[in-house]
């Protein structure tokens, strides 16, 4: 009955949040006729560069889709900006087993939405398509070109690197404050290139916008999580059937926020102490059963958030549990063994600080070493959380 209630509650919350989690933010787009349209754009915090986006002209208006064919530029204010450009891009793989023997890039012409990272006299762009990452640049109103970086196989069957992007920067973005030695140390990665383009614009006393500076996010949370456990155990040993035994537990959760999709996804690792110590009388002449079971549960899983407001969000999570019991954990004289099971949770978090979660665990088999006996242990927990940082 408890499982049915939990499933119903979860379904209700998900149905409600299918609408509430959609975030429309102030932005604009420029069409092929150079007309700028202010609107509310659905912010998906794209991990890969989009080819389309959805928007509304007002909160209550209909949803409209625009594609790369009809839009030259679009932006979400104080968040991100994309510009359409016909560019030459090298899509060579960086996977070792897919490298060729040519150090030269193989360009193909494509029309893409490029993401603006730094905008100024010198502008830096990025293009991401799954595992493919390429950076582009332009100077004032010049054409946008790719910064060249390519891995290849040398005649000695080693992995070689074509770092021609450094030569491009030295040849075209010289400045008194930027030395060749600094450029030679640049890595083909976003942080290095963003810092370089910021430095170049600053060196030339040019105004610029660093879109990445606005995106510093808290990507790690450490939470203390005491809990109230309602546990049951059913076994054919002495016909044991213990229901709704109240207990307490305590966990420390490390949460790693994934840096895409507006911080909606995270990975969680949570070691938790729990105990189930019961002496129960059984039917007939079987006598009492004594259960002494305590363990450290290692929860490893994934969490998804549904934002209700800036300070309020609902989350669901699923995790695999590896249960490491203490050496003296027993049901009478039967040894309890280490086991795996799953957990599913539904919770609410306020102000990124306080949380409460209802967590259901699937049955855990405690007597795995015995062919004649089984014991299924189940727990429903109310978990309280407080974020230390």
N, C-alpha and C positions, 0 to 999 in steps of 0.2 A: 504493500500500500504506500509506503514511504517513497519507493522508487517511482511510482506513478505520479505522486504529488510533485516530486522533484522534476520529472520530465515535463509535466504540465507547466510548472513555473518557468522552466528553462525555455520552453516553446513560446510562452507568452512574452517573456522578456525579449527574445530574439525577434519576434514578430513586431513588437513595438519599436525596437531599435533599428530595424531595416530602414525605417524612415528617419528616426532621430539622429542616427550617426552620420547622415549625409551632411557634408559641410560645404555650404556655398559662401564664397568670400568675395569681397570687392575686387574688381579687376577690370580689364578692358581687352578688346581685340581690335586690330586694324585689318580691314578687308582689302580686296584687290583694287578697290577704287580709292584707297588711302583714307577711307572713312573710319574714324575712331568711334567705337561703341562702348560706352561704360555699361557694365553688367555685373552679375553675380556668377562667378565661375565655380563649378564643382571641383574642389581641390582634392585630387587623389594622391598628391605627393608622389608623383610618378617615379618609380625606381628606374624604368627604362624610358627613353624619350618618347612622348606620345606622337600619334599621327592625327589625333582628334581630341576634342574636349566638349563638355556640355556646359550650358549656361542658362541663366534666366535673366530677363530684363528687370524683374522685381521679385520680391519674395513670393508673391501669389501668382505670378505668371507661369506660362507653360515652359517645359523643359525643351531646349533646342540644342541640336548638335551641329558643330562646325568641324570641318576637316582641313587638312593641310592644303588642299586645293583652293580653298576660298579665303584663307587667312594668312596674312603676311607676318603677323606678330600677335602674341597675346601674353598677358601677364596677370598674376595675382599680386595685389599690392602688398609690399613688405614681405614677400615670400619668394616668388620665382618669376622668371621671364623667359620666353621662348621666341626665337625668330626663325622664319623660314628662309632657307638658302639652298641654292643649287651648288653643291660642292663636290669635289673629288675626294673620295674616302677609300682608304685601304682597309679591307676587312680580313686581312691575314690573321690566322689563329695564333694564339700564344701557347697552345698546348703542344708539348714536346713531340707527341706522336703525329701531329698534323703540320709540322714545320716543313718548309721547302728549303732549297739550297740557294735561293736568291736573296741577297741582302736588300735589294731594291723593293720598295713598296709596289703593289699592284693596285692602281687606282681605278675606280669606277665612278661615274657621275650619278649622283642621287640628289633628290630634293628632300631635305630633312628639316625637322624642327630641331634647332640647336639650342641648348640651354645656356643662358648667359650667366657666367660665374663672376666676372669682373668687367664692368663697363666703363670706358673712359677713352682717352686718346688711343690707348692700346686696349683691346677687348679680348677676353678669354672666353671660349665656349667649350661645352662638353657634349658628347654624344654617347649614350649608353644603350646597348641592345643586348640584354642578358649579360653574358660574360665579356662581350666586346666593349672596350672603353677607348674612345678617341677624343683628343683635344684639338681645338681649332683656334685660330687667332686672326685678328684684323687690326690694321693701324688706320685710325681715323675712318675715312670712307672707302678704304681699299677693299678688294675682294677678300672673302674669308677663305683661309687656307688651313689645311691640316698640319699640325705639328707631327713630324714623322718619327715614329718609333716602331721598330719591327724586330722580332726574333727570327732567327734562321739557323740552318745547320751549316757549319763551316766544312771545308774540305777535310779537316781532321776529325769530322763527325762529333764536334762539340757544338754547344749552343752559343751562337754569336748574337750580339745586340747592335742594331743600327740605331744610334742615338742622334740622328741628324737634327732633331728638334733643337738641340743645343746650338748647332751652327746657325739655324734659322733665327734663334733669339739673339745670338751675338751679332749677326749680320744686320738685323732689322730693328733691334730694340736696344741699341747701345745708349748708355747714359753714364755721366761722370761718377755716379755713386754705385754703379754695377760693374764689377770686375769680371774678367773672363774666368778667373778661378771659381767665382761664385756660380757662374753658369755651368761650368764643368761638373759641379757637384749636384746639380739639379736631377731629381728623379722624375720619371714620367708618371706623376701622380698628382692628384688634385691639390693637396695641401701645398706642395712645393710650387706648383705653377700659379696658384692663387696668390701666394706670398710674393712671387716674382712680379706678377702683373701689377699688384698693389704698389710694390717698390718702384716699378718703372713709371707709373703714373705720378707717384709722389715726387720722384726725382725730377720730373718735368713740370712740377707745380701745376698739375692738371687735376681738375675735379674728377672723381670717379665714384662708382657704386660697387661695393663688395657685397654681392648677394649672399655669399656664404657666411659672412660675419653674423648675419641675422639668424643663422640656423644652428647656433650652438645649443645642444640639447643635453638634458640629463639622461644619459644612456645606461646608468646603473643605479639600482636601488638595493639597499640592505634593510630587510624588514625583520622585526621580531614578531613572532606569531604564536601566542598562547591559544589554547583551544579547549573546548568542552567536547568530549567524545561520548557518543551513545553507541555502545558496542553490543554485539550478539554473537553467540557461538552455538553451533549446532553440530552434534557428533553422534555416531552410532556407538561410541564408547560410553557404556552405562546409560545409553539413551539420553545423553546430555542435551538440554535445550535451554540456554540462558539468553534472555531477551532484555534489551534496553538497559544494560548495565552502565551506570554513569561513571566517567573517569575524566582525567585531565591529561593534556599533553603540552609540549612546548617545542617550537621550531624556530629556526633562523633561515630566512629565505634570501638567496641572492637572485636578483632579477636583472637580466640583460636585455635592454630595450633595443629592438632591431631598428636601424636608422633609415627606415623607409615607411611608406604608407601611413604617414603622420603619427608615428609612434604607437600604432595600434597593436603591434605584435611584439611579444617578448619571449625569451627563454627563461625558465625558472629551475633552480636547484635548491632543494630544501631538506636538510637533515632534521628529523623530528623524533623526539623521545616520546614513547607511549608505553603505558602499562595496563595490564588486565589481570588483576589478582582477585580471585573469587573462590569461595567455598560454597558449594551448592548441594543440597540434598536431592537425591534422585528417587525415582519411583521404585517401589518394591524393596527387595532385599539387597539391592546393588550397592547401598551405602552412599556416602558423600563423595563428590568429585572435587578435587582441589586443583585449581588452575593458577599457575604462577608464570605469567607470560609478560615479559617486558622486552623492548627492542628499540633499535634506532632505525627509523624508516628513511630511506633516501628517495625523495620525490624528484624526478627529472621530467620536465614537460614543457608545454607551450601554452601561452596565454594570449587572449585577444580581447581588446578593449572596445567598448561602444561609448562614445562621448555623448553626454547629455548636456554639458555646459563646460565652461573653462575650468571649473573646480569640481566637477561631478562626472563620474563615469561608472559604467557597469562592466564587468569582465566575466569571461568564462575561461576555464582552463582544463586541460587533460594532462595526466602525468602517469608515467610508469613508476612503480614503487618497488624498490629492492629492500626487503626487510631483513635486517641483521639482528637476530635475537641473541639475548644473553645466554651463556652456557648452561645456566641452571633453569632455563624456561622449560616447564613440563606441564602435562596434564596427568595428574597423579605421577606415575613412574614413566609415562610415555614421553619421550624427548620431542620437543617442538623443533622443527627444522626451519632453516632460512627459506623464504619463498618470495615470489613475485605476485603482484596484482596491479590493478589500475585504479585511478581516482579521477573523478570529474567534479568540477566545482563551478559555482555561480556566486558572484560577489559584487560588492559595491565599494568604491573608493572615493574618498572626499579629500580635496585639496592636496592630492598626491602625498597624503600623510597618514590618514586613518582608513582602515578597511574592515569589512566583515564579509565572511564567505561561508556558504553552506557547501560542504564537500562530502561526496558519497564515494566510498570505496567498494569495489567489486569484492566478492568472497576471496579470502586468502586461505590456502590449504596448509594447515599447520602440521599434519602428521604424514608428510610425504614419504617417510621411511618405512611406513607400515602398510602392507597390502590389505590387511583385514579391517583397518580402522580409517575413518576419515574425520576431519574436524574443519568446518568452514567458519572462518572468523570474519565478521562484517562490521564496518564502522561508518557512522554518520557523524560528521564533526561540524561544529560551529567555530570558525576560526576568526580570531581577532588579530588585526595587524596594525603595526605602527612602524613607519619608515624612519630609520635613523638618518639616512641620507640617500 
